Amino acid sequence: MGQIHYFQRYSSRENAVTNNTLQLFARIYEHSPEQLANLLTEITGENIEIGIDINQQQRSGDSVPDGSIGQRSFKILIETKVDAGVDVAQLERHASQFKGEDQKILLFLTKEVVEEKRLEKIATRVQSKNPGVIFSNTTFEDICKKSQSLFKEHETQISAIVEDYVQYCNDTELFDQARYLMRVLPCGVSFKLNAKYGVYYHPSDRGYTNHRYLGVYADKSVRYIWEVKSVFDVLWDGTNLEKRLISGEDTDEFDERIKGIIEDSKTDCGYYTDEGHRFFCGKSIETNFRKVSSGGIQGARFFNLKELIGEPYFVDAETAARKLSQLTWR
């Protein structure tokens, strides 16, 4: 069965992009208003408070009422630009829509961060006609990163929603994380074969986020990684190997390894992958990227190597393997 998505992929037009981003905020709010407040605080740079404030006998001037229930008012207006340039006049018109809110934030959502001097000029123009309005810029990538950091491992449903938003942003090219993304997979009984052949497989109809690097996980550690050179859908009848290139290099370099892992998986694991499976091929490199928190992982985990090891996004697998062996994760 193909993967079911929480966020529609049918259009990258700004209304669809904005709708999906607001859907993400709404889902996070349903799960935890406090976590949405944390996220909005992170992406706007302003302290956002969501929910009521309940106090008993709190003095205000010369009066001490027995109790009080209040709520700070704020309003965030969002303007999304996917491909078009900055329309400062439009932003000024948006800023004029604020009324008497305590916090007035105009959030400009873009694919790339607006250059700092340009951002300062826009903020000055917006605020000159609309004093008290905070102008803030963030990117889809930043929303993804900050959303991913909000939740614990056991919060599986909301984490799945966040991961689908990340995948949506990548699929619709709102940012390209694939070039520095490592997908880590718990491999179980197939671990030794994955490491031996530098090949990982899963059913062809299973969805996944595009990634440049793959890591195989066992015994609370990422033990091997490789750069994914070729991805094939395969049909193997024991004599002839038919391949359909999905991405990467169209090469016969991995043919013998694909045949080998198919046959060995039958005898060693009881897995039959002769057809209906996708193979992610590369050269496996040993590492030891240890998970120090309790428990294992139930499904794929993603790591941004550019951020994780402080290397440029074009880091090679050998460098990544060496540096990951010096790090831990939770």
C-alpha positions, 0 to 999 in steps of 0.5 A, a space after each residue: 500500500 502506498 503511503 498516506 500523507 497528512 498534507 496534500 501534495 497536489 500544488 506548491 502554490 502559495 495558498 496550498 503551502 500556507 494551508 499545510 503550514 497552518 494545518 501543522 500549527 493546528 495539529 500541534 495545538 491540538 496535541 499541546 497548546 504549550 508546544 505550539 507556543 514554544 514553536 511560535 516563540 522560536 520562529 518569531 523571536 517573540 515570547 508567545 503565550 497561549 492559554 489563560 492565566 489564573 491567579 488568586 489575590 493578585 494585587 493591581 494598584 490599590 485593589 486585591 481581587 480574590 481571583 482573576 482569569 485573563 489572557 494576553 492577546 496576540 495576533 500573527 499575520 502570515 505572508 507566504 512567498 514561494 517563488 515570487 519576490 518581496 512585495 513590500 507594499 503588500 506587507 505594509 497593507 497587511 501590517 495595517 490590519 492589526 487592531 488593539 492586540 498586545 502583540 502584533 507580529 507579521 511573519 514572512 514565510 519564505 524558502 530562503 532567509 531574506 538577506 539581513 540588510 534587506 530585512 532591516 529595510 522592510 521592517 523599517 518601512 512596515 513599522 514606520 506606518 504601523 508602530 508596534 508591529 514586529 516584522 519577522 522572517 522564517 523559512 520552511 526549513 526552520 519550521 521543520 527543524 524547530 517542529 522536529 525538536 519539540 516532541 519525545 520519542 513516545 509521542 509517535 502520532 504528532 511526530 509522524 505528522 511533523 515528519 510528513 510536513 518535513 517530507 512535504 516541504 522536501 517533496 515540493 522543493 520548499 527546501 532541499 534537505 536531501 543532499 545532507 540528510 541521513 536516513 537511519 533504519 533499524 535493520 534487525 536480522 538483516 543488519 549483517 547482510 545490509 552491512 556486507 553488501 552496502 544495500 538496504 531494501 524495502 517494499 517498492 510502494 513504501 514512501 520515504 523522504 529523499 536522502 543522500 546518506 543511509 545508516 543501518 542501526 543495531 544494538 543502539 548504534 548506527 553501525 554503518 553508513 553509505 552514500 546512496 549512489 543508486 536506487 533500483 526497483 528489481 525483479 530477480 527470477 534466479 537467472 535474470 536481473 531486471 532493474 528500473 532506476 528510481 534515482 542516482 546512477 544507472 549502473 551495473 556496479 551493484 548487480 552482483 550485490 543485489 543478487 547476493 542480498 536477495 539470495 542470502 536474505 532468503 536463507 538467513 532471514 526468511 525474507 523474499 525480495 525477488 520482486 516488489 522491493 526497492 534497493 538503496 545501493 552504496 559502499 558501506 563504511 563502518 561507524 559507531 554513532 551511539 544512541 545514549 537515551 533509553 530504548 531503541 528506535 521503532 522506525 526511520 530517524 533522520 539526521 542533518 549531517 550538515 548541522 550534526 557534524 559541522 561540515 559543508 552539505 557536500 560532506 563525504 561518507 568517509 568524513 561523516 563516518 569518522 565524525 559520527 563515531 565521536 558523537 552520540 544522540 538521543 
